[in-house]
Amino acid sequence: MKKQRMKAVALSTVLSAGALMGSATMADETLDQILQVSQAKTTLAQDSQQRIDRLAQETDDLLAQFKQVNKQIEDIRLYNSQLEKQIASQLAVINDLDDSIENVTVIERRIQPLVLRMLDALEQFVELDKPFKMEERLDRIAMLRNNQDRADISVAEKFRQVLEAYKIESEYGRFIEAYRDTLNIGGQDREVNILRVGRVSLMYQTTDTEQSGAWDPAQGAWVELDDSYRNHILKGLRIARNQAAKDIMFVPVQAPEAAQ
């Protein structure tokens, strides 16, 4: 009888041990699953944090760029405001001179020398200005000089023509323009697209868009621009030709010089 009880106890112990081992195995598997899920969540959290950091950096960069562009816009507004005042003053002078034409018979002897001095000043201004449409502008002055010797044109008309030339030169500073021209680049004549932004900036780009440059007043010569200006000049050419909506343009501008 004792032997049977001992066998039963032994069998019960073996079964209990087996159950415990099975439970331990299941617990290990469950723990592994929990650890795997935890690791996956940690990885996702790290990826999310990296995306957040990247977006935060991009936001900071955009904000800095926005502030810089705003500063440039404000500078341009101030510059344009000053130019508008100068243009208004010039137009006021032109209007006053137009009124004087009515009395030209009284001051005819004084007008002729004045017209010649105005032509000299205009020619000097064009030669010192940025070299856009130079042939057209110098031909206009040459035509006006030839007209001074013509007896079939009144002094009043000669004076009006010179005033009109001054007005045309004044208008160049108010608008952007694009046109074709030929420039000597690297010792070779190249066909280029010229982009003029008022009198603020004058640029060129070869028709294959591979080379770009700008007029440097300090050097009195064309200087080559790096490739970062390529798309900006293309955009400016499209705007000038009314092929794109008006927008902010990034163009090379000569740094202001200290007043003497």
Secondary structure as GFF3:
##gff-version 3
##sequence-region A 1 260
A	DSSP	alpha_helix	2	101	.	.	.	ID=ss1
A	DSSP	alpha_helix	104	128	.	.	.	ID=ss2
A	DSSP	alpha_helix	134	147	.	.	.	ID=ss3
A	DSSP	alpha_helix	155	172	.	.	.	ID=ss4
A	DSSP	beta_strand	176	185	.	.	.	ID=ss5
A	DSSP	beta_strand	188	197	.	.	.	ID=ss6
A	DSSP	beta_strand	201	206	.	.	.	ID=ss7
A	DSSP	beta_strand	212	216	.	.	.	ID=ss8
A	DSSP	beta_strand	221	224	.	.	.	ID=ss9
A	DSSP	three_ten_helix	227	229	.	.	.	ID=ss10
A	DSSP	alpha_helix	230	240	.	.	.	ID=ss11
###
